Amino acid sequence: MKKILILSDFFIIMALLLSGCMNSNNKDKSLEQKVNTEISYIDSELVSIVNELNNISYENYKLDVQEIQSQPTESGGSKDEQSSGQGSDKKESEEKNSKESGKDEEKNSKIFSMKVNNILGKEKEINWDNLKSKIETFYSTWNTIEKDLKELGVSEELLSEFEKNIDFTAVAIKNEDKNQTLESVLNLYKSLPEFVGAYGKDREKNVLESKYNLLICYKYAELEDWEQLKNSISNLKMSFSNISGQKNEYKGKEVNISSSTSIINEMSNSSDLKEKDIFFIKYKNLMQELNIILSI
């Protein structure tokens, strides 16, 4: 009887231990999924900032709004009317002017049209106000993301470096310094593969590394440093080989991997032609393919 009780206690203890392990595993998996979503957010925001520096958009068309202002109608009267109006008080005069102004505003109209969103020959005026808004929002989300990354084992040193680079990016955007903004964003993006490497799988890390190398190519195309662009494209090819050489890890994305390989091979022509806009077209297409391959 005593042996039966001992065995019974043993099985109860084991059941509790296993239950605790399962709950812990489920918690870790849930946190990992949350952090994956947060990494995707950081990835998207950083690439968006880089794209806005040259007005690169994935949309083929954009909505264009033009405001047409009508000429205000002249309102006046005869000399007698003007003379009699001199006795009106100031308040009545202001109300009349306000009504007339309102009528003129009502005559304004807007024309909406869809315009092709080209890269070639496109004016590259940067919307700095939008970028300032982006980086401020980034600050408000980072505190939560940092806490989650720390819980998954990302080092304090790496998190501290990332936070410093957020500050550098904010200062560059505040000063409306295009080149420094690009450099700071690249320093931020460099940490993403390291974050994922601390808790995730190689399949996600490989894509983030390829995207980082593509952004390095973007940097040298922007600077029109064609020799460095060639070297960077070689590094991009090397990092992407970790994806193309393990297609079985990216099931359902084989077509995108094949398209990406072709675009990377064609990129060398951009450095030979020394045409920045030609590179940006290929950059845009490749970034879209990598976004599809990356599904964390």
Secondary structure, DSSP 8 states (H G I E B T S, - for coil): -HHHHHHHHHHHHHHHHHHHHHHHHHHHHHHHHHHHHHHHHHHHHHHHHHHHTTT--S-SEEEEEEEE----------HHHHHHHTTS-HHHHHHHHHHHHHHHHHT-EEEEEEEE--STT------HHHHHHHHHHHHHHHHHHHHHHHHTT--HHHHHHHHHHHHHHHHHHHTT-HHHHHHHHHHHHTHHHHHHHHHS-HHHHHHHHHHHHHHHHHHHHHTT-HHHHHHHHHHHHHHHHHHHTTGGGSTT-HHHHHHHHHHHHHHHHHHHHT-HHHHHHHHHHHHHHHHHH---
